[in-house]
Amino acid sequence: MIKDVIIFGINDFAELAYYYFSNDSDYNVIAFTVTSEYIENKTSFNNLPVVSAEKLELIYPPESFLLFVPMAPTKMNRVREKIYLEFKEKGYSFASYLSSKAVILTKDIGENCFILESNVIQPFVKIGNNVILWSGNHIGHHSLIKDHVMFSSHVVLSGHCIVENNCYFGVNSTIKEYTRLKIGTFLAMSSGLTKDTEEWAFYKGFPATKSKVSTKLL
């Protein structure tokens, strides 16, 4: 099993990923990568080499190294999705970080996931690829989280919910059981969702109501 990992990025998210992988996993981070326009003559980050993403295959080929893309949820996670899919197309496989300080009672978790401390993930939950669960969330039993999703902190997703691609959950938001969140749903901080959402829609308040803002424009 490949254990050497290259992290995409040279910002806070990448530094946090490096910390967690280095202190709470059996993976070995060996380098960082970023597209050439963002390198700005930077040759090292956290005392490890920084390699241009355009040259990564030549130096760290996909058959020998894993990648990890822990980017922020810019544009409803679509920027992170784009980078993930581009490297997937090049043949890379991806590591996931699952905190030893989280309670994870499912094995059905995809690649390039970042699950931090104090998350509680109940039995029969399914989590797709490229999902970030920041610290302290509750993911209820029999729920499905698809791809390119981000939970901030202290979100409660009740049981039997379906979260489609490119959703974002603000701090302390709550979702009622058996709720379906359509692609591109944004649930604002401290909001309480009690019914299914529409695609690419912004919800806020308690109970949450739909805003006029389309999340496609975020």
C-alpha positions as CSV (number, residue, x, y, z in Angstrom):
1,M,0.0,0.0,0.0
2,I,1.3,3.4,-1.0
3,K,2.0,5.7,2.0
4,D,3.8,8.6,0.5
5,V,1.6,11.7,0.0
6,I,1.9,15.0,-1.9
7,I,-0.4,17.8,-0.6
8,F,-1.8,20.3,-3.0
9,G,-1.5,23.8,-1.8
10,I,0.8,26.1,0.1
11,N,-1.8,27.9,2.3
12,D,-3.5,27.4,5.7
13,F,-5.5,24.4,4.6
14,A,-2.4,22.6,3.2
15,E,-0.4,23.4,6.4
16,L,-3.3,22.0,8.6
17,A,-3.4,18.9,6.4
18,Y,0.4,18.5,6.8
19,Y,0.0,18.8,10.6
20,Y,-2.7,16.2,10.8
21,F,-1.1,13.7,8.5
22,S,2.3,14.1,10.3
23,N,0.9,13.7,13.8
24,D,-2.1,11.4,13.5
25,S,-1.7,9.0,10.5
26,D,0.7,6.4,9.1
27,Y,1.0,8.4,5.8
28,N,4.3,10.2,5.0
29,V,4.0,13.7,3.5
30,I,7.0,14.2,1.2
31,A,6.2,17.3,-0.8
32,F,3.7,20.0,-1.7
33,T,2.4,21.0,-5.1
34,V,0.6,23.9,-6.6
35,T,0.1,25.3,-10.1
36,S,3.0,27.3,-11.5
37,E,1.3,30.7,-11.3
38,Y,1.0,30.4,-7.5
39,I,4.5,29.2,-6.7
40,E,6.0,32.6,-6.8
41,N,9.6,31.3,-6.6
42,K,8.7,29.3,-3.5
43,T,10.8,26.2,-3.4
44,S,9.9,24.9,0.1
45,F,7.0,24.8,2.5
46,N,7.2,23.3,6.0
47,N,10.7,22.3,5.1
48,L,9.5,20.1,2.2
49,P,9.9,20.7,-1.5
50,V,7.3,22.6,-3.5
51,V,6.8,21.2,-7.0
52,S,4.9,22.7,-9.9
53,A,1.7,20.8,-10.5
54,E,2.5,20.8,-14.2
55,K,5.7,18.8,-13.6
56,L,4.4,16.6,-10.8
57,E,3.9,13.4,-12.9
58,L,7.6,13.5,-13.9
59,I,8.9,13.8,-10.4
60,Y,6.2,11.9,-8.4
61,P,4.4,9.6,-10.8
62,P,0.8,8.5,-10.0
63,E,1.7,4.8,-9.7
64,S,4.1,5.5,-6.8
65,F,2.6,8.4,-4.9
66,L,-0.8,9.5,-3.5
67,L,-2.2,13.0,-3.6
68,F,-4.3,15.0,-1.1
69,V,-6.2,18.1,-2.1
70,P,-7.5,19.9,1.1
71,M,-8.6,23.2,-0.5
72,A,-11.1,25.7,0.9
73,P,-14.8,25.5,-0.3
74,T,-14.4,28.3,-2.8
75,K,-17.3,28.6,-5.3
76,M,-19.3,25.9,-3.5
77,N,-16.3,23.4,-3.5
78,R,-16.1,23.6,-7.3
79,V,-12.5,24.8,-7.3
80,R,-11.4,21.9,-5.1
81,E,-13.5,19.6,-7.3
82,K,-11.8,20.8,-10.5
83,I,-8.3,20.2,-9.1
84,Y,-9.3,16.8,-7.7
85,L,-10.8,15.7,-11.1
86,E,-7.8,17.0,-13.1
87,F,-5.4,14.9,-11.0
88,K,-7.8,12.0,-11.1
89,E,-7.6,12.2,-14.9
90,K,-3.9,12.0,-14.7
91,G,-4.1,8.7,-12.9
92,Y,-3.5,9.7,-9.3
93,S,-5.2,8.1,-6.3
94,F,-5.9,10.1,-3.2
95,A,-5.3,9.7,0.5
96,S,-8.0,10.5,3.1
97,Y,-7.4,11.7,6.7
98,L,-9.6,10.2,9.3
99,S,-8.9,11.6,12.8
100,S,-8.1,9.1,15.5
101,K,-10.1,11.4,17.8
102,A,-13.3,11.1,15.7
103,V,-16.0,8.4,16.3
104,I,-16.3,6.8,12.9
105,L,-18.7,3.8,12.8
106,T,-18.8,3.3,9.1
107,K,-16.1,2.1,6.6
108,D,-18.0,3.5,3.6
109,I,-15.8,6.6,3.1
110,G,-14.3,7.7,-0.2
111,E,-11.0,9.2,-1.2
112,N,-9.6,12.7,-0.6
113,C,-11.8,13.1,2.5
114,F,-10.6,15.3,5.5
115,I,-12.4,14.2,8.7
116,L,-11.1,16.1,11.8
117,E,-11.4,15.6,15.5
118,S,-14.7,15.2,17.5
119,N,-16.8,14.2,14.5
120,V,-19.4,11.5,15.3
121,I,-20.3,9.5,12.2
122,Q,-23.0,6.9,13.0
123,P,-23.5,3.4,11.5
124,F,-24.7,2.9,7.9
125,V,-23.5,6.4,6.8
126,K,-22.0,6.6,3.3
127,I,-19.6,9.4,2.5
128,G,-18.4,10.0,-1.1
129,N,-15.2,11.5,-2.4
130,N,-13.6,14.9,-1.7
131,V,-15.6,15.6,1.4
132,I,-14.4,17.8,4.3
133,L,-15.9,17.4,7.8
134,W,-14.3,20.1,10.0
135,S,-14.3,19.4,13.8
136,G,-17.3,18.5,15.9
137,N,-20.0,17.5,13.5
138,H,-22.7,14.8,14.0
139,I,-23.6,12.7,11.0
140,G,-26.8,10.7,11.7
141,H,-27.3,7.0,10.8
142,H,-28.3,5.9,7.3
143,S,-27.4,9.3,5.8
144,L,-25.7,9.7,2.4
145,I,-23.2,12.4,1.7
146,K,-22.1,12.5,-2.0
147,D,-19.0,14.3,-3.5
148,H,-17.3,17.7,-3.1
149,V,-19.1,18.7,0.1
150,M,-18.0,20.7,3.1
151,F,-19.3,20.7,6.7
152,S,-17.8,23.5,8.8
153,S,-18.1,22.8,12.5
154,H,-20.8,21.6,14.9
155,V,-23.3,20.8,12.2
156,V,-26.0,18.3,13.0
157,L,-27.1,16.2,10.1
158,S,-29.9,13.9,11.4
159,G,-30.5,10.4,10.2
160,H,-31.7,9.3,6.8
161,C,-30.6,12.5,5.0
162,I,-29.2,12.7,1.5
163,V,-26.6,15.4,0.7
164,E,-26.0,15.8,-3.0
165,N,-22.8,17.2,-4.6
166,N,-21.3,20.6,-3.9
167,C,-23.2,21.5,-0.7
168,Y,-21.9,23.7,2.1
169,F,-22.9,23.8,5.8
170,G,-22.3,26.7,8.1
171,V,-21.3,26.5,11.7
172,N,-24.0,25.2,14.1
173,S,-26.5,24.5,11.3
174,T,-29.0,21.7,11.8
175,I,-30.8,19.4,9.3
176,K,-34.0,17.5,10.1
177,E,-34.1,13.7,9.5
178,Y,-35.2,12.4,6.1
179,T,-34.2,15.7,4.4
180,R,-32.8,15.8,0.9
181,L,-30.3,18.6,0.1
182,K,-30.0,19.1,-3.7
183,I,-26.8,19.9,-5.5
184,G,-25.3,23.3,-4.6
185,T,-27.2,23.8,-1.3
186,F,-25.7,26.4,1.0
187,L,-27.0,26.3,4.6
188,A,-26.0,29.4,6.5
189,M,-24.6,29.5,10.1
190,S,-27.0,28.6,12.9
191,S,-29.8,27.8,10.4
192,G,-32.3,25.0,10.9
193,L,-33.4,23.1,7.8
194,T,-36.8,21.3,8.0
195,K,-37.6,20.5,4.4
196,D,-35.9,19.5,1.1
197,T,-34.0,22.1,-0.8
198,E,-33.8,23.3,-4.4
199,E,-30.7,23.1,-6.5
200,W,-28.0,25.8,-6.1
201,A,-30.0,27.6,-3.5
202,F,-29.0,29.6,-0.3
203,Y,-31.0,28.9,2.9
204,K,-30.8,30.8,6.2
205,G,-32.7,31.3,9.4
206,F,-34.6,29.1,11.8
207,P,-36.6,27.5,10.3
208,A,-34.4,28.0,7.2
209,T,-36.0,29.8,4.2
210,K,-34.7,30.2,0.7
211,S,-32.8,33.4,-0.2
212,K,-32.9,35.0,-3.7
213,V,-29.2,34.4,-4.0
214,S,-28.2,31.6,-6.3
215,T,-25.1,29.7,-5.1
216,K,-24.0,29.3,-8.7
217,L,-22.9,32.9,-8.4
218,L,-20.9,32.4,-5.2
